[in-house]
């Protein structure tokens, strides 16, 4: 990579276009060149332009952040941040440019361009975003469309990133000089900044923090796994069985609830139907009352409907009346129009007669004016000829007068110029006499201006050095006190660290020998024993409950069997009795039927009535109606016998049925009891088996082998109490151990904090001590600078006294304010030079005015005679013209004849036209009178017709009103209701009738629904019993649902816990595997401050840097060889080969030797940063300001030797005298107003070039 050309436009102090062509003479043949200029001229702007074109940033601009720069009140859109590369655009410029031509690592030539502009290229426009491009010179190919793509392409063609370019092409020799003098910590920071190894600190910190995070996550997972509680298999089985029981009980409770809810619903529906029936009856009553209230409205509606037949006659009468009124108004209007038309006709006739009279007068006036018009025309021709002659005479007179005036003005100007020139000569000479001491300064001003600038620069250096010295001395005492305070703080923090370490040791020793694992194991054993004892107690209770249930079932079976036997015996006895009663009942019924048949006719006597015929014989006499025979007693006796036998048979049948039902119920109860007994026997098996299994799990004291032993309950209670006591004791021990662990942890935290504070105090003390030491060194350096500046200033005063000895108080003014004195000198010199120029101009003007004045005087006299003669001729012509104009003015007042003829003709024609118009107006008025008369007659006839129609309509209506007995006002009142009112009333009345009918139907329907519901199956429970039964059933169902939900929730919780336990265990295993990787990485490179890996990486980087630096040092100064101090990471030492490979400290090197070593390190860093790309152009922007002449010569000779390696080196410096030591220079020259320009000075063969060649020979030999 090689930089060939740097171009730019309007960048900071470099206004306009500038270019630095490194591939053209004389720079292309020089391995070493200087870039010089005054402070602030713009030397570093060249490097900024190069970096902008290549990377869109510069080393001087920090990346990111920043504040907006600009004047107060300025629009923020026109301002940029102090870290923004667009701030390089010069103030007052509309656009800026930076461009670099370079050879890429592929050997091709490229042009990188960076440009920025203001909006619309206006000076007050907002600065736009910069644009970049990359072009291959040979082919013209462009790379990238967007800025990011262009930057990537530039980095690819260069083979260097911005950071690599900074370290390989812009040599930071000053930083390496500071690196050699710095202490270990500062050296680490410098090396990190110069080599870009800060990434290793971040990697070390990241590894340490990541390991800590992984460990915290691992501990959290471990605690989570331990915190998950799982049910035992037996407990889970019991929960599942309990859930099944609760589900069955819930189903039974829901059935009871359903029956109770059905009864409640039946009563609720009945109450709702009754309520709806009452509402319908109330609605029917309201509809009936509304219909009765609307009866007057119905009658009124019928009257209005009856009056509708009269609407047509009434309307006809109204129309006829309105028509008659309209005809009356029309007749009145027509008669008024007729009168107006007659008046207009009379007026039009009068106007016509007047117009005829005016027309005749105009014709006569035109005939009378004809002779005077002919005379006026003759005078007009004569006046025209006189005017032309007078104009010619006046024009000739005016031209003569103008020529005379111009000649006199020229003569006056020449006289004034001559007098002014003589006056200026006298004033200038008097001014020069007063300012005689300025003349020697003005005649050699360039020399004295340079001396004044040197004096001003020397004075500024003295003031700056004095200010630095004063500030350094003012800072000395605070720095010394700060160092002492920091040292005391360091001792205090060291003592605090010792105390914290002792406290931590005591706290750790107080933790005891028993580990947390042993306590946790004992707690787990107690918990396991307690769980087993609880399970044993549960098994005991279940076994006891099963035995109780078995005994209860056996008792119920015995009772049921006994009741079944008794009921069976009763049923058999009732059956035998029923069998005997059946034949007796049949025999009694047969005897009863025969007796009743025999008594059939006699039984009809009861049907006979006095006076009525017998149904059998027809006789109305009934002599045996009251007689009773002996069969009547037999019938009654037979009926009683049958009834008695039937009642007895029914009773026996009921007894048999009841006994049979009791026997069947007892049998069923016995079966259910046997089933419960079998279930209890089965249930008793499981707790007994669990008792044996759980008893085997216990250690130490054991309960009885049989769960039915009487002492088991007491033993379990005592064992559980003992376990709780041990658990409480273990918990107290754990709390004590946790408190001690917290104390130990707090002590360790305090120890780490004390160690951090001690390290920070140590660092602050070292920084304060180093600052104090640097202050002492800086004070000596600044004192030397002050003395040197004072001596230089005195020498310049002696040189300036040669020219300024005649100036009063010049030394005082120069010393007080050099800039003001220099400005005064510049002003005096400018004034003297200006007066010199004015003197020469005044002498020339005086001579020229005297030479021109004589000819102009003669011309003035000749022109005066001509103007007098021409003025007399013009006066005669003007008098003749005035006489002709007076004669013409007497005719028609001077008016033109054509104007008079036209006026007379126009007046005559206008009067003729007016007469015609008046005649037409009179004819129109006569026609209007005839039309108005005809309209009046038509209106009169129409009025008579309308009156007749009105009379007929009034008669017709009167007849019909008389027939109905109504008045016209009553009819009009009824008809005012209108058809809409009738329709609305009809609709409202219909709605009322419909509402009444609807309500009636609704009442009937509601009654039917209620009766149907009451005739349906009525519940066996009353309304109050149904409500209470429903509430009990709901409570029972909810209790069963809640119990089942609790059991289901516990089972689901156990399922979730089992899944979570498995997942957490898997995650814990995976996390343990991953944590091993981070633990190993943290042990290798991790640290809380990032030093472990940073120091290791920096030591490797320093080894590589020393390798490259020693390679350059072999060429620059073979005497020295750099190496690391054994046992230290970043400390350096020097091997002096001329002293028998003696090892020396870098602090023992002289100034020139330190420069050579630091320059070798800088070149080594350039090689290290560009191992894959050869960098052939280097720039050094520092390092020469503090070198003495001898060391400077050595340094320049060393840099000259770099040309042999194929590199081109540019030195940027403001050191005076550098021009005499380097053959070719790029000077940045200030031009004032913040503007500078570039100037390349030096060619091969010049003294500077020869000196450079001799240095190369010296460096190479």
Secondary structure by P-SEA (a helix, b strand, c coil): ccccbbbbccccccccbbbbbccccccccccbbbbccccccccaaaaaaaaaacccccccccccbbbbbcccccccccccccccccccccccccccbbbbbbbccccbbbbbbbbbbcccccccccccbbbbbcccccccccccccaaaaaaaaaaaacccaaaaaaccccaaaaaaaaaaccaaaaaaaaaaaaccaaaaaaaaaaaaaaaaaaaaaaaaaaaaaabbbbcaaaaaaaaaaaaaaaaaaaaaaaaaaaaaaaaaaaaaaaaaaaaaaaaaaaaaaaaaaaaaaaaaaaaaaaaaaaccaaaaaaaaaaaaaaaaaaaaaaaaaaaaaaaaaaaaaaaaaaaaaaaaaaaaaaaaaaaaaaaaaaaaaaaaaaaaaaaaaaaaaaaaaaaaaaaaaaaaaaaaaaaaaaaaaaaaaaaaaaaaacccccccccaaaaaaaaaaaaaaaaaaaaaaaaaaaaaaaaaaaaaaaaaaaaaaaaaaaaaaaaaaaaaaaaaaacccccaaaaaaaaaaaaaaaaaaaaaaaaaaaaaaaaaaaaaaaaaaaaaaaaaaaaaaaaaaaaaaaaaaaaaaaaaaaaaaaaaaaaccccccccccccccccccccccccccccccaaaaaaaaaaaaaaaaaaaaaaaaaaaaaaaaaaaaaaaaaaaaaaaaaaaaaaaaaaaaaaaaaaaacccccccccccccaaaaaaaaaaaaaaaaaaaaaaaaaaaaaaaaaaaaaaaaaaaaaaaaaaaaaaaaaaaaaaaaaaaaaaaaaaaaaaaaaaaaaaaaaaccccccccaaaaaaaacaaaaaaaaaaaaaaaaaaaaaaaaaaaaaaaaaaaaaaaaaaaaaaaaaaaaaaaaaaaaaaaaaaaaaaaaaccccccaaaaaaaaaaaaaaaaaaaaaaaaaaaaaaaaaaaaaaaaaaaaaaaaaaaaaaaaaaaaaaaaaaaacccaaaaaaaacccaaaaaaaaaaaaaaaaaaaaaaaaaaaaaaaaaaaaacccccccaaaaaaaaaaaaaaaaaaaaaaaaaaaaaaaaaaaaaaaaaaaaaaaaaaaaaaaaaaaaaccccccccaaaaaaaaaaaaaaaaaaaaaaaaccccbbbbcccccccbbbbbbccccccccccccccaaaaaaaaaaaaaaaaaaacccccccbbbbccccccccaaaaaaaaaaaaacccccbbbbbbccccccccccccccccccccccbbbbbbbbccccaaaaaaaaaaaaaac
